């Protein structure tokens, strides 16, 4: 198991956002419980803002949440609150907590890709790292 990431973005409870940089990639772990779709969107906005402040365009986001992903109406509310601008100008690789959760995130990936954004969902951290670092 990997050591915990050294930095925490404060003020997002019940979500804990841990992060570090790895060369030209911002590595982020989401821990805890999602709360509302709007709250979770604000957590993603905080990561977007952190990446911007660090001048990093590649983000590896890892789901280590204790609860299930948003689906149905909650997912739609999350996507509206998130907004497409969250992903513009960055490559986002998202690692689902387990392979069985990948399907719950695929609609989000398709929505983002339909808007021309670089977002991919992975069941494997190693595959996500390769894509976020090297995909053209």
C-alpha positions in Angstrom: 0.0 0.0 0.0 1.2 3.5 -0.8 2.0 6.0 1.9 -0.6 8.7 2.4 -0.1 11.8 0.3 1.6 14.6 2.3 -0.7 17.6 1.7 -4.3 18.2 2.6 -6.7 20.7 1.0 -8.5 22.0 4.1 -12.2 23.0 4.5 -13.9 20.2 2.5 -15.2 17.8 5.2 -16.7 15.2 5.0 -14.3 14.8 2.1 -10.6 14.7 2.7 -8.5 15.8 -0.3 -4.9 14.7 -0.1 -2.4 15.7 -2.8 1.2 15.8 -4.0 3.0 16.6 -7.2 4.9 14.0 -9.1 6.9 15.7 -11.8 4.3 17.3 -14.1 1.3 15.5 -12.5 -0.9 16.6 -9.7 -1.9 13.4 -7.8 -5.0 13.7 -5.7 -6.8 11.3 -3.4 -10.4 11.7 -2.4 -11.2 10.1 1.0 -14.3 10.1 3.3 -17.9 10.6 2.2 -19.2 12.6 -0.8 -21.9 14.6 0.9 -24.2 16.4 -1.6 -23.5 16.5 -5.3 -22.9 20.3 -5.0 -20.4 19.7 -2.2 -18.5 17.1 -4.2 -18.4 19.5 -7.2 -16.8 22.1 -4.9 -14.1 19.6 -4.0 -13.3 19.1 -7.7 -13.3 22.9 -8.2 -10.7 23.1 -5.3 -8.5 20.6 -7.1 -8.9 22.5 -10.4 -7.9 25.7 -8.7 -4.9 24.0 -7.0 -3.7 22.6 -10.4 -4.0 26.1 -11.9 -2.1 27.7 -9.0 0.7 25.1 -9.5 0.6 25.5 -13.3 -0.1 21.8 -13.8 -2.2 20.5 -16.6 -2.2 16.8 -15.8 -4.3 15.5 -12.9 -4.5 12.0 -11.5 -7.5 11.7 -9.2 -8.0 8.6 -7.1 -11.3 7.6 -5.6 -10.8 6.2 -2.0 -14.2 7.3 -0.9 -16.2 5.3 1.7 -19.5 5.6 -0.1 -20.9 4.8 -3.6 -20.6 7.1 -6.6 -23.5 9.4 -7.6 -25.9 7.8 -10.1 -29.1 9.0 -11.7 -30.4 12.4 -10.6 -27.6 12.8 -8.1 -25.0 12.3 -10.9 -26.9 14.8 -13.1 -26.9 17.4 -10.3 -23.2 16.8 -9.7 -22.4 17.3 -13.4 -24.4 20.5 -13.5 -22.7 21.8 -10.4 -19.3 20.7 -11.7 -19.7 22.4 -15.1 -17.5 21.6 -18.1 -15.1 24.5 -17.3 -13.7 22.4 -14.5 -11.9 20.2 -17.0 -10.9 22.7 -19.7 -7.2 22.9 -20.4 -6.3 19.8 -18.4 -6.0 16.1 -18.8 -7.9 14.3 -16.0 -7.4 10.6 -15.2 -9.7 9.3 -12.6 -9.1 5.9 -10.9 -12.2 4.2 -9.6 -11.9 2.7 -6.1 -12.6 -0.8 -7.6 -13.2 -2.2 -11.1 -16.9 -2.7 -10.3 -17.2 1.1 -9.8 -15.9 2.0 -13.3 -19.3 1.6 -14.9 -20.8 4.1 -12.5 -18.4 6.7 -13.8 -18.6 5.9 -17.5 -21.5 8.3 -18.2 -19.5 11.1 -16.6 -16.6 10.3 -18.9 -18.8 10.2 -22.0 -20.4 13.6 -21.1 -17.0 15.1 -20.7 -15.6 13.6 -23.9 -18.7 14.7 -25.8 -17.8 18.3 -24.7 -14.3 17.8 -26.1 -12.6 17.4 -22.7 -9.7 15.1 -21.8 -11.2 13.0 -19.1 -10.8 9.2 -18.7 -12.0 6.7 -16.1 -9.7 3.8 -15.1 -10.0 0.7 -13.0 -6.2 0.6 -12.7 -3.9 3.2 -11.3 -1.0 2.1 -13.5 -3.0 2.5 -16.7 -4.3 5.9 -15.5 -0.7 7.1 -14.8 0.5 6.0 -18.2 -2.4 7.8 -20.0 -2.2 11.0 -18.0 1.5 11.3 -18.5 2.0 10.1 -22.1 -1.2 10.0 -24.1 -1.1 12.3 -27.1 
